[in-house]
Amino acid sequence: ADHIVGLHQHGEGLYPTPYTPEDFLLYRRKCKSVCPVLSPQATQVLVACYRDLRQNDKTKKNNSYRITTRQLESMIRLSEAVARLHCSLTVEVGHVRHALSVMRSSFTRVEAPNIEVVIPTSDRNEAEGQRQEITQEQYQRVRALLLTKLSADGIARDGMEEAALKQWYCDTLQEVGVEALLQEGVLVDLVIA
């Protein structure tokens, strides 16, 4: 990072590099030629980490990722890559731990809290009213549709009646049962409120 920042600040050639391009190419060629093998201890750590990831995946309901055998294969490949960078012929426990930390940092968790909507019962006091929760996913889905409608044809500038917006939303739903349509009507009311 220091090298890249230095290049941008001082221009090419003004910032000394610790390695020549030839040294780097030689190192890269050496790393590519190494074919590390998993040590028994590294295998045990991989199995334990995979098992832990799978168990944590079961207990959390709203994770955006699911741990599968593909992640296990990725952990093995990353461990081998770390060993290769160290020019090691065996994958050691430290290589596995490093690969696991890289993998964990790449997981994207979308655990957004539910949104609490307060529907005022009187015009003056918004603290009083009916409280209802909707999921972040529901809110984002309805909001995206409503914003698409409002931004189309300059409606956002001119405005649109709430009832007309709700009617438009319900009309866009295709072949939905009466009960589901009523639920969607309540949902759009919550988002508009």
N, C-alpha and C positions, 0 to 999 in steps of 0.2 A: 504494500500500500504506500509506503514511504517513497518507493521508487516511482510509482505512477504519479503521485502528487508532485514529486520533484520534477518530473518531466513536464508536467503542465505549468509549473511555476517558473522553471528556469530554462526550459527548452531542451531539446535532445542534445546529448553530448556534454552538458554542463553538470549533470548529476552523475557521479561515479557509480558503476554497477559492480557488485561483488563478483559476478561471474561473466565470462565472455559468452557470446552466443554459441561458440563452438563447445564450450564447457557444458552449457545447458543441453545442447543437442546430444552430446556424448552421454550425459546423465540420463536423458530421456530414453536413449537407445538401450542403456543398461537396465533401466526400470522395466522396459517392455520385454526384455529377454528373461526376466525373473518370473518363474512360475511357482508361487508359494503354495504349500500344502497346509491344510488345517491341522493344528496340533490337537491332541485329545482334550486338553484343557480348554482351548478355544472353542472346540465343538460343544463342550458342556456349557460354556457361557452362552454360546449362540442359542442352544436349546432352551436354556433357562430364560434368556431375554425374550425369545419368541413366545414362550409359554406365558410370561408376565404380560407381554403386549396383548396377547389373545384374551387373557383373563380380564385385563383392564378394559378391553374393547367390549366385552360382554356386559360389564356392569354399567357402562355409561350409555345412556340411551340416545343422546343427541350428537354423538361424534360425527364429523363429516368424513371420517376415514374408517375403513374396515381392514383389519390385519388379516392377510391371506398368505398363502405360500409364496406369492410373488414378493412380499416384503421380506420373507425369510431368504429367498434367493438374492434379493437386493442386499441384505445384510451380509451375506456370504461374499458377494462380489465386492462390496465396499471394503470389507475386512481384507480381502486379497489385494485390493488396490492400495490400501494403507501399508500393508506389508511390502508391496512392490516399491512404494515410495521410499521405504527404509532399506530396500535391497535385501530383504530377508527371505530366506527360502521356506520358512514356516510362518504361518499366521499364528501370532501369539495372542494372549488374553488382552493385552494393551491395544492391539490393533482392532480387536473386536469391540472393545469399549469405545474407542475413538469412532469407529464406523457407526455404532449405535447412537452416539451423541449427535453425529451428523444426520442420521436418519430421523431421530426424534425432533430435531430442529426443523426438519422439512415437513413434518406433519402439520396440516392446517386444521385447526379446530374451530368450528363455527358453533359456539355454544352461546347464542345470544339469549338474554333473559326474555321472558314473556313481557309483552307491553300491557300495562294497566291503563285502561281507558275509563275516564270518569264522564258519565252522561249526566249533565246538570239537570236537576229537577226544578230549580228555580232560575230565573234569569240573572239574579244578583250574585249568588254564592256558588262558585264552581266547586268548592270543597265538599259541599253537600251534593249527593247524587249517587246514582247507581254505579258501582265499580265492576268492571268486567275485564278479564284478561284474554288476550289473543296471542297466539304464537308469533314470533318474529317472522317466520316463513309466510304465514297467512297475511300479516300486515304488509310485508314487502310485495307479495303477489298482487294484492288488491291495489296498493298504492301505485305500483308500476302501471297497471291498467288505467287507473284514474288519471295519472299524470300524462299518459300517452294521449288520452282523449282530450284533456285540457290543453295540451300543447298543440294539438292538431287544429288547423283552421283558425288559429288566433283566438280560441275560446278563452285562454288564460287572460288575454287583454280585456275582453268584453264581459267575461264572467258567464256563469251557467247556474241555473237554479239547482239546488240540492236534489230536489225530487227528480228533475230531468236527468241529472248525473246518475242517480241511483237506478232509474229506469233504463238508461243506456247500459249500465253495468249488467243488470239482470238480463237484458236482451242479448248481450254478447255471450252469455253462457249457453252452450249448445246441448240440447237433449238432456237436461238435468231434471230429475224428479221434483215433485212439488215440495217435498220436505227439504231436499238439498237447496232448492231455490229460496225457500224461506230462511234457511241458515245463512246462505250467501247474502241475503238482504240484510240480516242482522249484522253480518260481518262488515258489509260496506257502510252501514250506519256507524259502526264503531270506528272505522278508519276515518270517515268524514268528520266525526265528532272530534 
